[in-house]
Amino acid sequence: MGKCVVVVIDSFGVGAMDDVPAVRPQDSGANTCGHILQQLPTLRLPVLERLGLINALGYAAGAMVPSATAVYGTAALQHEGGDTFMGHQEILGTRSQRPLCLPFSAVIDKVEQALRAAGYRVERRGDGLHFLWVNQAVAVGDNLEADPGQVFNVSANLAAIPFDEVRHIGSLVRRVVPVGRVIAFGGWLESSHQLLNATETLEATYIGINAPRSGVYQHGFQVVHLGYGVDAAVQVPQKLHEAGIQTVLVGKVADIVHNPHGVNYPNRVDTQQIMDITLKETQKPGDRFICTNIQETDLAGHAQDVKRYAECLQITDKNLGRLMGAMQPGDCLIVMADHGNDPTIGHSKHTREKVPLLVWQPGIAPACLGARKTLSDVGATVCAFFSAAAPQNGTSFLPLLHTSAAGGGGHHG
C-alpha cells in the first residue's frame, strides 16, 4: 500500500456548475481558477500545471498550458450550495441530505424546550427578534456570516463555561433543527457581555452574534461543526480504521471531520505550516491516509483579493513539489478543491463550482478521469487504495490509475 495524500485547495473551483442559473444565479459565470489566471496572465504554477490544472480547467488562461502527462478530471458538488463543511463530508464519503433553510425564529420554541428539558437556564434576548441566552454564557441564534438560514451558531464565553458543555448544548440544538449546520464554538472573554454587545440582526429576519466583533476568535478559540445527516460511521476515517489504516487530518478538515482514532492537526491556517506538517506525516513509516486543507485560498476569496489568492497558490504549488519529491513508489497524491470562491464575481461568498481532480503517483501513466458526479469519488478511491470497505457514497476511479513497474507496479486492487 503506502501513503495516500489528498490536498484540498479550499475554494479553488474551475467553473460554475450547470445548475447554477436555476439554484444560485448570483454565481453565474463563476470560475475561480480561470478568472485568477486571466487577471494575472503571467502567473505560473509549475507543479499544478504539470499535474493537469489547465486540462481540468478546459482552456488556456494566461501563461499556463495543458500537460501531456497529467491524470486529471473534474468533480461535481452533490451537496447543495457550496459549503466547506459539507464539501469535506462529501469528499470523505457522505451522501448529503437536503437540509432546510430557515431563520432561527422558526425553531426557537423547540430549541428552548430542549435546552430547558436538559436542565439549562434559558432566557430570550433581543427586541422583536430573539436569540437564546443560556446559563449567562452562551448565545444560540442565527449565523450571520454564511448564506442566511443555512447555519445556526452556539457562541460561548469559555471563561465561564467549559467547551465540553458548549459541545453538549450544540448537540441538543443539532437534534431538533433541520438546517445544514450547527456550529458550537467559543473563546476566552473577559466578560460574557462581549457576546451580548455583539448582537446583530440581518434583513429583519435573522438575529445572532457577530462572532469576529465579540472577540471569541482571539483567545483560546475552540469549535465543533455539527452537520445535518452526517454519520461518521460510513465515512473514510472509520472505514480505514476498521482496515487497520490510520487517518491524519491537517488544517480545517481536522476541525470539521470526526476522526477519533487518527491524528488531527486542527486550528491551523498558515499554508506553509500546514504543508510542512503534511510533508512530515508523509515521510513517516507505514501506511496512512493524509487529508490536508489549504484554507488561506478561501480567506483570500472571501476578501475578494486576487493577488493574495495567487500568493497562497504559489506557496501551495511550491510545497506540492516538495511533497511529490518525498513520495515513494506506490504512494498516491490527489489534489482537488471543495467548491469555488471567485474573488472577481462581485460578492464575497462561496461560489458553486465544479472542482479540479488531479492525481499523481511516481511513474503514473497519463489518463483522463472524466467529469465525476460527486466529490465522494475521492473517498471511494482512497478506501479502494487501502483495500478497505467502501464509504457510503462515491465510485472509485482507482482502476483508471496505472503506473510503470519502476514507479509502483500498477494500482492497488
Secondary structure by P-SEA (a helix, b strand, c coil): ccbbbbbbcccccccccccccccccccccccaaaaaaaacccccaaaaaaaccccccccccccbbbbcccccbbbbbccccccaaaaaaaaacccccbbbbbcccccaaaaaaaaaaaccccccccccbbbbbcccccccccccccccccccccccccccccaaaaaaaaaaaaacccccbbbbcccccccccccccccccccccbbbbccccccccccccccccccccccccccaaaaaaaacbbbbbcccccccccccccccccccccaaaaaaaaaaaaaccccbbbbbbbcaaaaaaaaccaaaaaaaaaaaaaaaaaaaaaccccbbbbbbbccccccccccccccbbbbbbbbbcccccccccccccccaaaaaaaaaaaccccccbbbbccccccccccccccccc
